[in-house]
């Protein structure tokens, strides 16, 4: 669709997409919008070179936020208009959601127990689930501490979204386990909720934590 709009601009026809009344409607604006669309498509294609879907999402988030900031800092913001900006920001939010699901979905799933009672079988299951959580959590932190979210806002938003996704179910899980009649239950809690929060807040710094 973008190519069709660009091609028809020189013939005197108006752009096919809705026009923002606060921005220029010249063929230049249409052509710039087409170029940005091609750039976004190329980014999504390039992100597929990463075998890890989570890293692919972080790549897209870094570049998407960079594009938004450069547009805001230039006359491109007027040329592209508010609708383009809203669409691009929605795309960045979508990539953030995809990162959460790809990375932390399995971690949170381990913590969901349903409404089972505090039986010996449940306690055993919870200890096993906590062991799996610890393995997942350590693997993610070990790997993603070395990743970089170049934009401070991206880094902060990623951490907050992960904390909101992981901490409430983890606190609930640990509280439930500690409430069970098992003298040895505490030894299975390798990380307190504060420990989990601290490690998540060290993600995306670009330095591997050993």
ChimeraX attribute file (.defattr): number of C-alpha atoms within 10 A of each C-alpha:
attribute: neighborCount
match mode: 1-to-1
recipient: residues
	/A:1	9
	/A:2	17
	/A:3	14
	/A:4	11
	/A:5	19
	/A:6	23
	/A:7	15
	/A:8	15
	/A:9	19
	/A:10	12
	/A:11	9
	/A:12	9
	/A:13	12
	/A:14	17
	/A:15	19
	/A:16	14
	/A:17	10
	/A:18	8
	/A:19	16
	/A:20	15
	/A:21	9
	/A:22	10
	/A:23	15
	/A:24	15
	/A:25	16
	/A:26	14
	/A:27	20
	/A:28	14
	/A:29	20
	/A:30	25
	/A:31	19
	/A:32	15
	/A:33	21
	/A:34	19
	/A:35	15
	/A:36	15
	/A:37	16
	/A:38	13
	/A:39	13
	/A:40	18
	/A:41	12
	/A:42	11
	/A:43	15
	/A:44	14
	/A:45	10
	/A:46	13
	/A:47	18
	/A:48	14
	/A:49	11
	/A:50	12
	/A:51	9
	/A:52	12
	/A:53	17
	/A:54	20
	/A:55	20
	/A:56	19
	/A:57	25
	/A:58	24
	/A:59	22
	/A:60	22
	/A:61	25
	/A:62	19
	/A:63	18
	/A:64	20
	/A:65	18
	/A:66	15
	/A:67	16
	/A:68	17
	/A:69	13
	/A:70	12
	/A:71	16
	/A:72	13
	/A:73	10
	/A:74	10
	/A:75	10
	/A:76	16
	/A:77	17
	/A:78	15
	/A:79	22
	/A:80	23
	/A:81	18
	/A:82	16
	/A:83	12
	/A:84	17
	/A:85	15
	/A:86	11
	/A:87	11
	/A:88	18
	/A:89	15
	/A:90	12
	/A:91	16
	/A:92	21
	/A:93	15
	/A:94	14
	/A:95	20
	/A:96	22
	/A:97	15
	/A:98	18
	/A:99	22
	/A:100	19
	/A:101	17
	/A:102	16
	/A:103	20
	/A:104	18
	/A:105	14
	/A:106	13
	/A:107	23
	/A:108	17
	/A:109	13
	/A:110	19
	/A:111	20
	/A:112	14
	/A:113	13
	/A:114	6
	/A:115	6
	/A:116	8
	/A:117	11
	/A:118	13
	/A:119	11
	/A:120	12
	/A:121	10
	/A:122	15
	/A:123	19
	/A:124	13
	/A:125	13
	/A:126	22
	/A:127	17
	/A:128	14
	/A:129	19
	/A:130	23
	/A:131	16
	/A:132	15
	/A:133	19
	/A:134	18
	/A:135	12
	/A:136	17
	/A:137	18
	/A:138	14
	/A:139	11
	/A:140	16
	/A:141	21
	/A:142	17
	/A:143	15
	/A:144	22
	/A:145	20
	/A:146	16
	/A:147	18
	/A:148	17
	/A:149	20
	/A:150	18
	/A:151	14
	/A:152	11
	/A:153	12
	/A:154	20
	/A:155	20
	/A:156	14
	/A:157	13
	/A:158	22
	/A:159	19
	/A:160	15
	/A:161	13
	/A:162	20
	/A:163	16
	/A:164	11
	/A:165	17
	/A:166	22
	/A:167	17
	/A:168	12
	/A:169	16
	/A:170	22
	/A:171	16
	/A:172	14
	/A:173	19
	/A:174	21
	/A:175	11
	/A:176	13
	/A:177	22
	/A:178	17
	/A:179	11
	/A:180	15
	/A:181	12
	/A:182	11
	/A:183	8
	/A:184	8
	/A:185	17
	/A:186	11
	/A:187	8
	/A:188	16
	/A:189	15
	/A:190	12
	/A:191	15
	/A:192	12
	/A:193	16
	/A:194	11
	/A:195	11
	/A:196	20
	/A:197	18
	/A:198	12
	/A:199	17
	/A:200	22
	/A:201	19
	/A:202	18
	/A:203	25
	/A:204	24
	/A:205	16
	/A:206	15
	/A:207	15
	/A:208	15
	/A:209	14
	/A:210	6
